[in-house]
Amino acid sequence: MYKVFIYNKPIYFVDESDIKKNNIKEKTYPCENEKDRTGILSIHRSSDSNNPLFVFNKNKDKLKKIFFGDHKKIDAAGGVVLNKSEEILFIKRLGYWDLPKGKVEKNEELKKAAVREVEEECGITAPIISKKLLKTFHTYSAKGKNYLKTTHWYLMNYEGNDTLIPQEEEGITEVKWVPKEKMEPQINNTYNSIIDVLNNYLD
């Protein structure tokens, strides 16, 4: 099963084995061509984010090509960063709360990219990766082009006391440590993919 956030709402791409393995009983929308994709995206655009769509094809690779064959693929990396009090490091970018992450540079290792992006966006030094959490997928458009971004998320620990400095040139206006029990303002003003990352960590 392949979950992608489009319009900040999830679509699940499935084949027969996914339906059996995950005991999926929701309605699935068959997709065989671009015409099917256009209709499904129209339904998805007007649907409730709490009722995700399940899109079906016997060949999941074909399904990915139908939906994302015209998208440029981008890799990003970032982290859920914890301090000594186990508070989570949040950034505010373009008016939304987010977790630090950014584009992987050419030939850069994913872990090194994740650490670099945290350092650059938040002003801290030497967060230490403890484990890989998950990958998230989302689409966006810019300058007339479509993109499919894969973000690789890591759990990190930070033992220092650097002053938090937002990377303003990247649209970041605020960086703060937030206790897990006080995340409601961030949860209410973030992206659904970020909620997935936080839930993965908390679980």
C-alpha positions in Angstrom: 0.0 0.0 0.0 1.3 3.4 -1.1 0.0 6.5 0.7 0.5 9.9 -0.9 -0.8 13.3 0.3 -2.4 15.2 -2.5 -4.0 18.6 -1.6 -2.9 17.8 1.9 -5.2 14.8 1.9 -4.2 11.1 1.7 -4.8 8.7 -1.2 -4.0 5.0 -0.8 -2.8 3.2 -3.9 -3.5 -0.5 -3.6 -3.4 -3.8 -5.5 -5.1 -7.1 -4.7 -2.5 -8.2 -2.2 -2.9 -4.9 -0.3 -6.6 -5.4 -0.1 -6.3 -8.9 1.4 -3.4 -8.1 3.7 -4.9 -5.0 5.2 -8.5 -6.3 5.1 -9.6 -3.1 3.2 -13.4 -2.9 3.1 -13.7 0.7 1.9 -14.8 1.4 -1.7 -11.8 1.3 -4.1 -11.7 3.4 -7.3 -10.3 1.4 -10.3 -7.7 3.4 -12.3 -6.5 2.2 -15.7 -5.6 5.5 -17.5 -5.3 9.3 -17.2 -9.0 9.8 -17.7 -9.7 7.7 -14.6 -7.0 9.7 -12.7 -8.7 13.0 -13.6 -12.0 11.7 -12.3 -10.5 10.4 -9.1 -8.6 13.6 -8.4 -11.8 15.5 -8.8 -13.6 13.3 -6.2 -10.5 13.6 -3.9 -10.4 17.4 -4.2 -13.9 17.7 -2.8 -13.7 14.8 -0.3 -13.3 15.0 3.5 -9.7 14.4 4.6 -11.1 12.0 7.2 -12.4 9.8 4.4 -9.3 9.0 2.2 -9.7 7.4 -1.2 -8.4 3.9 -2.1 -7.3 3.7 -5.7 -6.9 0.2 -7.3 -4.9 -1.4 -10.1 -3.7 -5.0 -10.4 -0.2 -3.5 -11.2 0.8 -1.0 -8.6 3.8 0.2 -10.6 1.4 1.0 -13.5 -0.8 2.9 -11.0 2.2 5.0 -9.8 3.1 5.8 -13.4 -0.5 6.9 -14.3 -0.6 9.3 -11.3 3.0 10.4 -11.0 4.7 9.8 -14.4 4.7 13.5 -15.1 6.0 14.5 -11.7 9.6 15.3 -11.0 10.8 13.1 -8.1 12.5 14.8 -5.1 14.0 13.4 -1.9 14.0 15.3 1.3 15.1 14.4 4.8 14.4 15.7 8.3 13.6 14.7 11.8 11.6 14.6 15.0 14.2 16.2 17.3 14.0 15.7 21.1 15.9 17.8 23.7 17.0 16.6 27.2 13.4 17.3 28.4 12.0 15.2 25.5 10.4 18.3 24.0 9.9 18.3 20.2 11.5 20.9 17.9 9.0 22.7 15.7 9.5 25.3 13.1 6.9 27.8 11.7 7.2 28.1 8.0 4.9 30.2 5.8 2.4 30.4 8.6 2.2 26.7 9.3 3.9 24.6 12.0 6.2 22.0 10.6 9.1 19.8 11.5 12.6 20.6 10.2 13.4 19.0 6.9 14.7 19.9 3.5 15.9 18.7 0.1 18.7 16.2 -0.2 21.6 17.5 -2.2 23.2 15.6 -5.0 25.2 12.5 -3.8 24.4 13.4 -0.2 23.6 10.6 2.3 20.1 10.7 3.7 21.1 10.8 7.3 23.7 13.6 6.7 21.0 15.6 4.8 18.6 15.2 7.7 21.1 16.4 10.3 22.2 19.3 8.0 18.7 20.5 7.4 17.9 20.5 11.2 21.1 22.5 11.9 20.4 25.0 9.1 16.7 25.6 9.8 16.9 25.7 13.5 20.4 27.0 14.4 21.4 24.0 16.6 24.5 21.8 16.1 25.1 18.1 16.2 21.7 16.4 16.7 22.3 12.7 16.9 20.1 10.3 14.9 18.8 7.4 17.0 16.7 5.6 14.4 14.7 5.9 11.1 11.0 6.6 11.6 9.3 6.4 8.2 8.9 7.9 4.8 6.1 10.2 3.8 5.0 11.2 0.2 3.3 14.3 -1.0 2.8 16.2 -4.2 3.0 19.9 -5.0 3.2 22.2 -7.9 5.7 25.1 -8.5 6.3 27.2 -11.6 4.0 25.1 -13.7 5.7 21.8 -12.8 4.4 18.9 -10.7 6.6 17.3 -8.0 6.4 14.1 -5.9 8.4 14.5 -2.8 9.6 11.6 -0.7 10.7 12.7 2.8 12.8 10.4 5.0 12.2 11.0 8.7 14.6 10.2 11.5 14.3 10.4 15.3 17.1 12.6 16.7 18.3 13.6 20.2 19.9 16.9 21.0 22.0 17.5 24.1 23.2 21.0 23.5 21.9 24.5 24.5 22.3 26.5 21.4 20.0 29.5 20.9 17.3 28.6 18.3 17.7 30.7 15.2 15.0 30.4 12.4 16.4 30.2 8.8 14.5 33.2 7.6 15.6 32.9 3.9 13.7 29.6 3.9 10.5 31.3 5.1 10.9 30.1 8.7 9.8 32.7 11.2 9.9 30.8 14.5 11.6 27.8 16.1 10.5 26.4 19.5 10.7 23.4 21.7 7.2 22.1 22.5 6.3 19.5 25.2 4.4 16.5 23.9 1.4 17.2 26.1 1.2 20.8 24.8 1.3 20.3 21.0 -2.4 21.2 20.3 -1.6 24.6 18.7 0.9 22.9 16.4 -1.4 19.9 15.6 -4.2 22.3 14.7 -2.1 24.3 12.3 0.1 21.8 10.4 0.0 19.4 7.5 -1.6 16.0 7.7 1.7 14.3 6.7 3.4 15.9 9.7 0.6 14.5 11.9 1.5 11.1 10.5 5.1 11.6 11.4 4.3 12.6 15.0 1.9 9.7 15.4 4.5 7.3 14.2 6.9 8.7 16.8 4.4 8.7 19.6 3.3 5.1 18.8 
